[in-house]
C-alpha cells in the first residue's frame, strides 16, 4: 500500500498506476456515489502496460465522517490477501494523509447482476411476443445455462471467502459484477468481517474505524431485502457466514421473481402486490406491441416499509417463527427455536401465519422445477432457513443437484482447480438451435446487446 502526505498523488504511484497522457489526462468519471464512498472510472496504465479502464474507490479515513460500520481501511487489508477469479482484485491502494482518504484501484467491470435481472430478455419463457415452440425451448435452455453458471460462480466466490474466514455481509445483485465473458466478480467489502481467531486484536492494531468483537457485532449490515431475519431483531452475536447464506438465497430467488414495468420517471415498486404469480406483471398502459421501456426485477422480500415491514414480508412467505413442539413441526419452514431469544423478538407481536409454497412466488421457475429435488427452488429453500445453523453451507451448495445434474457452462477465462474439475465437467460453449454459444454470448444476448 502506498502512502502520501501530498495532494499530488500521481507521481507517487507512477510505477504501478499511471493515468494516460492523453487529452483526457486525469479525467475521472464518477460512476457510483454511495453513503460511504465514491467510485470513479478512468483510463490508466498498470505497471507500464497498455491503457485500460480502472475504477478508484475513495472513502474517508476519519471516523466522524465515515458511515458506520463501513471501513475502507479494513476493506483494503482484506482484499490485499484475497485471490480468486470470482473476487475483485486490487491493483494498488493509496492512503492520502493530506486528504484523509484512502483510494483503492481496481479493474473496471462493465456489467452487473442487477442490470441483468432487470432485463426483459433474461427470462425462461418469452412473454412479450408470440414466439414459436422451438424459440421458447431455446430461450428456456439459454436462461437455465446462464442462470446456473452465474449462481455457481457466486457460490464459488462465497465458498472461497468463508474458507478464508471472511464474511461479506452485503451480498446483493448490485455487488455482483459480470465481465464480458460472463465471469462473476464479487465487490464491495466495506462491511465485511474477518472471523479469524485474532481478528479483533489485529483490527485494533491496524487502526480500523469500527472494530467488532465477537459479542458486539453490528446488526446494521446487509441491504434491504437481502438481510437475514436475525439482523432485524437486534442481535449483536450471530453467525456472520449464515448472514451470507441467507443473502445468497434471496439473490438466487430473484433469478425467478417477476419483472415489473416501470414508468419513465419512477422506480417505485411499492404499489405492486407482494405475491405476483405471473412472470411479467401486467399493466393496462402496455401491450405486446408497445412494451414498457424499462423493467425491474421484484425482490422476493419487501424492504420498502422498514425493518418491521421487511420481517412481516419474510414471515408471509415462510410463516411466523415459533417454537416447534415435535419432529414433524421441526421440518416446517416457520420452525425457529432460537427466535424468542433474539433481543427484540418479543417487542412486536406478529399475526400467526404458516407461509406459502415458495414456488408460488417464483413465477419464472422452469415448469419442471417445482417437485424436482435437484431444482432451483430446493436450493433456495436450503439457504433461506430461519435457524442460521440449518442453512446450507456454501461449500455444500456447490454439490447441490441443481448444479451436479449437468455440466457447467463457465467463462472461457475461468479455470477450476483440479479438485473441482474432478467433481464436475466444464463446458466453454453450448449448442442452441445448431449454433454454438459461449457464456459471454448468452450474457450479451440476455442484456439486449444482440
Secondary structure, DSSP 8 states (H G I E B T S, - for coil): -EEESSS--TGGGTTTEEE--STTTT--EEEEE-SS-EEEEEEEEETT-SEEEEEEEEEE--GGGS-TT--HHHHHHHHHT---TTB--EEEEEEETTTTEEEEEEE---EEHHHHHT-TT-SSS--SS---HHHHHHHHHHHHHHHHHHHHHHHHHHHHHHHTTEE-S---GGGEEE-TT--EEE---TT-EE--TTHHHHHHHTT-SS---TTS--S--S-GGG--GGGGGT-SS--HHHHHHHHHHHHHHTTSS-EEEE-TT----TTS-S---SSEE--TT--SSS--SEEEE--SS--TTHHHHHHHHHHHHH---B---SHHHHTSTTB-TTGGGSTTTTSS---------GGGG-TTS-GGGSS-TTSHHHHHHHHS-SSGGGS--HHHHTTSHHHHTS-EE--TT----HHHHHHS-EESEEEETTEEEEHHHHHHHHTT--
